[in-house]
């Protein structure tokens, strides 16, 4: 808590890149999930697991958006050589725009499940508990 409220988080992020911290955060998240399952009655385990699904969709949405932006901005490899898309790229739409998510029904579904994932998780878990 002291790190969060004192501004030391920016110091930590300047010392350690996000690529180093992400596996640590993932591990802590998995440990929290395991401990939550330890104290949760077995009959509520399906609700717990169903509640995780919208969070995974949110993560997939962020990764897909970052990947598309990187391809449009930096280029990609074809047969081992860099194909520069540069600023004159012929990307159909901006990778970070709302239009990018309407290009495919699959992308639309990922975005729909990913947006508002915390509230969706709560509602889905409650529904599964009462089923």
N, C-alpha and C positions, 0 to 999 in steps of 0.2 A: 504494500500500500504506500509505503514511503517513496518507493521509486516512482509510482504513478503520479503522486501529488506534488513531488518536489521538482519535477522536470528532469530527473535523472534518466528517464527512458530515452530521451534523445541522445544522451551521452552513451548509454548502452548500445543504441542502434548505430552510433557512429563508430564504436569500437568493434562490434560484431555485426557482420552483414546479415540481412534477413535470411539468406540461404542457410546460415548456421543456426539461427534461432528457430526456424520453422520445424525442423525435426524434434527439437526440444518441446515446443508447444504441442506438436502432435503426440508425443509420448505422454506429456502431462494430461492431455485430453483423453487418451486411451486409459490411463490409470484412473482418472475420474470416472469414466464410463464403467470400468470394471468394479470400482468401489460402489458405484450406484447400483449395479446389478447385484452385488453382494447383499445390500440391505433391502433390495426390492423383493417383494414376494414373487415367486416363480410365475404365478398367474398373470403378473403385470409385465413380464419380460417382453411379450410381443408388442405391447404399447410403447415400451421404451425404445425398441428397435425401429418401430414404425415412425416414431417421433424423430429419429435421426435422418430419415430419408430426405426431407426438405432441405436440411443443412448440406447434404451431399449435392443436391441440385444447385444450391447457391454457390458452393465451391466450384462445381463444374461450369457454371455460368461465368464466374470470375476468371477461371483458367482459359476458357474459350475466348473470352473477350480480350484478355491479355495476349493470347497467342495470335489472334487475328490482327490486333494492333501491331504486334511485332513484325508479322509478315508484311503488312501494308507499309510499315515505316522503314524496315531494315532490309527486306528481301528474304530470299530463301535459297536453298541449295537444290540444283538439278545436276545429276551426274557428278557430284563433288565440286562443282563450281558455283560461286555465288551469283545469283540472278538478282540484280539490284532493282527494287521497285521504286525506291527513292520518292521524291515528292511528286513525280509525274506518274505515279502508280495508277494503274487502271483498276483499282479496287471498285467493286460495284457500289458500295456505300462505305461510309466511315465505319470503322470497326467498333467504335464506341457509341454509335448512334442507335436509336430505337429501331431504325429501319433494318439494321443488320440482323435483328432477331426475327424478322418477318420473311427472310429468304427461304426458310425451310420450316415445315411443320414441327420437326424434331427440335429445332432451335427455339421455336415458339413455346413448346412444351417445357423445355429446360428453363426458360426464362420465367414462365408462369409458375412453375413449382419452386423456383429459387427466390422469387420476390416475396417478401413478407414471410420468410421461412420460420421465424420464431413463433409468430402467431399461428401459422399453419401447423407447426409441430405440436403446439399446445392443443389445438382443436383435434388433430388426428389422434393424439395420445388419449385424450378424453373419450373420443368416440370408441377407440379400441378397448379401453378399460370397461366401458359400459356395454360392450357387445357380448 
